[in-house]
Every structure is written in C-alpha cells, then in structure tokens.
Amino acid sequence: MKRFFKGLKGSYLALILLFLYSPIAIMIAFSFNAGKSRAKWEGFSFKWYGELFNNAAIMDALRITLTVAVIATVVSVILGTLGAIGIHACKKGWATALINLSYLPMTMPDIVTGVSLMMMFVFIKLDRGMFTMILAHITFDTPYVLFSVLPKLKQMDPNTYEAALDLGCRPMRAITRVIIPEISPGIITGGLLALTMSLDDFVISYFTTDKAQNLSTLIYSAAKRGVKPDMYALSTIMFVTVLALLIIINRRTTLETIG
C-alpha cells in the first residue's frame, strides 16, 4: 500500500511538472527551428537568435529593461537595507506596524499596484516613460530587499552596534563598518530577488509607461500582431536568465540557512 501511494504521489508530481513546463520546453525547442512553422520541425538553426540581435526594436527594449532593472535594484537595495535597519531599531509596536505596511506591495495584485501608480502619475501630471517605470519598479522591489535583510539583523548580536559606538565609531561609520558586513548575505539575496522581479515584470510596467517599452511589454505588443519565431528566442533567453537568477537565490538561501 505504501508503494502504491508513493507511486501515486510521484505520478501526480510528474503530471503537474509536465503540465507546467512542457509549453516552455516546446517554445525553447522551436526557437531553434530553422523554419517559421509552429507545428513542423524543419531543422536545427540559430537563425532566429541572429535575427533577434539584429532587431533594433528588441535591442532598444533590452537596453531599457536592463537599465530599469539595474537602477531599480540599486535604489531598492539602499532603501530596503536602510528601512530594515530602521525597523529593527524601532520599538516592537512601531516595528510591527511598519512591517505590515511593507508587506502591502508584495501581497497586492500586480494590476492593483500598476493601476494605482498609473493614476498617481496622471494626477501629478508626470509623463509616463522610463522614469516612471523605474519609480514603479523601486516600489515593488524594495520590500523584497527589506524582508531579506531583516532576518539577518535579527541574527546579529544586539550589542555589536553599541560596542562599536563605545569604541569611538560614529553612528554612520558603525553602520557601514559593522552592521553592513554582517547583513551583506541578506543584502545580496535581496538584490538578486529585486533584479529578478524587475526583469520579469509585465503588468506594472504596462500600466506605468506609455513611451518606453521593456522586453515584457514588447513581447505583449508583438503577440497581438502574431508571434514570430524571434519572439521564441527572446522568451527563451528571458526564461533562462530568470531561472539562473532564481537558482542562485535559492542556492544562497540554502547556504545561509545551513550556515
């Protein structure tokens, strides 16, 4: 009976994984198809990857995607780290309230965040473009950094900061020389998470920009006109990039838990 249930669980897991990942596997396979057919294999080729990198619109979208992701990650790492240090130093009641507020951008549906940010930008008469997209990405990236850093702060010896001050360190110097090195694993993990979320975002980017297009919004616009094989190549690259970042994050998280 145990073998039966074990086999049943294995079969169920295999079916779920097949359902989730077989479309991605098919897309990756057809990104190397020599022809344009979506149903017939016409030979192995890197043709569509070559066309992808020669497409000016896609390269411009890639530049915007990377620029937005890097700037948003850097700013959110700074804000999230400082926010985590501030919350950690607050009294319990205030800390709990601030933590609950910080959870909101992570728990709200993306469409709610995107529409509300769009309405705010329209209300303050700020033209939607690359700048507003960066602001939006900082908004949802920062909590990921904050909640990656907070556990590291809780693991620290609470007397370390006070000892640094007693030994003559100024408060900011004590933060940069004592606290930051101690919580650096959490900062790196939070930064990688923020970068992953920014590279992968579509809904919030769609509502908060009107002129600049990142890769996600470009793929959406292209899909409405009919998906071309170079979109398979682009989607494959995005999938592999995000997957690699997630593997690194999970690896770091596992090592930190063991350590």
SVG drawing of the C-alpha trace seen along z (x, -y; Angstrom):
<svg xmlns="http://www.w3.org/2000/svg" viewBox="-6 -68 43 70">
<polyline fill="none" stroke="black" stroke-width="0.4" points="0.0,0.0 2.9,-2.4 4.4,-1.7 1.1,-2.4 0.7,-5.8 4.3,-6.7 3.9,-5.8 0.7,-7.8 2.4,-10.9 5.2,-10.6 2.9,-10.3 0.9,-13.3 4.0,-15.4 5.2,-14.3 1.9,-15.3 2.0,-18.7 5.6,-19.3 4.7,-18.1 1.6,-20.5 3.7,-23.5 6.9,-23.0 6.0,-21.2 4.8,-24.5 8.1,-26.2 10.1,-23.2 8.2,-23.3 8.8,-27.1 12.6,-26.6 12.7,-23.8 11.0,-25.9 13.3,-28.8 16.0,-26.6 13.7,-25.6 15.1,-26.6 11.6,-27.4 8.7,-29.6 6.3,-26.7 4.8,-26.4 3.9,-22.7 6.6,-21.3 10.3,-20.8 12.4,-22.0 15.9,-21.5 18.2,-22.9 19.3,-26.5 20.4,-29.7 18.7,-31.8 16.1,-33.4 18.7,-34.3 20.7,-36.0 17.6,-38.0 16.8,-38.7 20.1,-40.5 19.8,-42.4 16.3,-43.7 16.7,-47.4 13.4,-47.5 14.3,-44.4 17.7,-45.7 16.3,-49.0 13.8,-47.2 16.6,-45.1 18.6,-48.3 15.5,-49.8 14.9,-46.5 18.5,-46.3 18.7,-50.0 15.4,-50.0 16.3,-46.7 19.8,-47.8 18.8,-51.3 15.7,-50.0 17.8,-47.2 20.5,-49.6 18.0,-52.1 15.8,-49.4 18.9,-47.8 19.8,-51.1 16.2,-51.9 15.4,-48.3 18.6,-48.0 18.2,-51.3 14.5,-50.6 15.3,-47.2 17.9,-48.8 15.4,-51.5 12.6,-49.0 14.9,-46.7 15.8,-49.7 12.1,-50.6 10.1,-49.6 8.0,-46.5 4.7,-48.2 6.0,-50.6 8.1,-47.8 5.1,-45.5 3.1,-48.4 5.9,-49.2 6.4,-45.6 2.7,-45.1 2.8,-48.3 5.9,-47.0 4.1,-43.7 1.4,-45.5 3.3,-45.9 4.1,-42.2 0.6,-41.0 -1.4,-43.3 -2.3,-42.0 0.1,-43.5 -2.8,-45.0 -3.9,-47.0 -0.3,-48.3 0.0,-49.1 -3.3,-51.0 -2.8,-52.9 0.7,-54.0 -0.6,-55.0 -3.4,-57.1 -0.8,-58.8 1.4,-59.6 -1.5,-61.0 -2.7,-63.0 0.7,-64.7 1.0,-65.2 4.2,-63.2 4.7,-61.8 4.8,-58.1 8.0,-56.7 11.3,-55.2 11.5,-57.3 8.0,-56.4 8.8,-52.7 11.9,-53.0 9.9,-54.5 7.3,-51.7 10.0,-49.0 11.6,-50.6 8.2,-50.5 7.7,-46.7 11.5,-45.8 12.2,-47.5 10.1,-45.1 12.0,-42.1 15.3,-43.6 13.8,-44.7 12.5,-41.2 15.8,-39.6 17.8,-41.9 15.5,-41.8 16.3,-38.1 20.0,-38.8 19.6,-41.8 17.7,-39.6 20.5,-37.1 23.1,-39.7 24.3,-40.2 22.3,-43.2 25.3,-44.5 27.6,-44.7 26.4,-48.2 26.6,-49.6 30.1,-48.2 31.2,-49.9 29.8,-53.2 31.5,-52.7 34.8,-52.2 34.5,-55.6 32.7,-54.8 30.2,-57.4 26.7,-56.1 27.0,-56.1 30.5,-54.6 29.3,-51.9 26.5,-51.0 28.9,-50.8 31.8,-49.1 29.9,-46.8 26.3,-46.2 26.5,-46.2 29.2,-43.5 27.2,-41.3 24.0,-41.5 25.7,-41.5 24.3,-38.0 20.8,-39.3 21.5,-42.4 22.9,-40.3 20.0,-37.9 17.5,-40.8 19.3,-42.5 19.1,-39.3 15.4,-39.0 14.8,-42.6 16.7,-42.2 14.7,-39.0 11.4,-40.7 12.3,-43.7 13.5,-41.7 10.3,-39.6 7.7,-42.2 5.0,-42.9 1.7,-44.1 3.1,-47.0 5.4,-48.1 2.5,-48.0 0.5,-50.5 3.3,-52.8 4.9,-53.6 3.5,-55.0 6.5,-55.7 9.3,-53.3 8.9,-49.6 10.8,-46.9 11.0,-43.3 7.8,-42.1 5.7,-44.8 7.3,-44.5 6.5,-40.7 2.9,-41.5 2.6,-44.1 4.2,-41.7 1.9,-38.9 -1.2,-40.9 0.2,-41.2 1.2,-37.5 4.1,-35.8 7.2,-35.5 9.9,-32.9 12.4,-35.5 9.9,-36.1 10.5,-32.4 14.2,-33.1 13.7,-36.3 11.3,-34.4 13.9,-31.6 16.7,-34.0 14.4,-35.7 13.4,-32.4 16.9,-31.1 18.1,-34.4 15.4,-34.5 15.8,-30.7 19.6,-31.2 18.9,-34.1 16.4,-32.0 18.8,-29.1 21.5,-31.5 19.0,-33.0 17.8,-29.5 21.4,-28.3 22.3,-31.4 19.3,-31.0 20.0,-27.3 23.7,-28.1 22.6,-30.8 20.1,-28.5 22.7,-25.8 25.3,-28.4"/>
</svg>
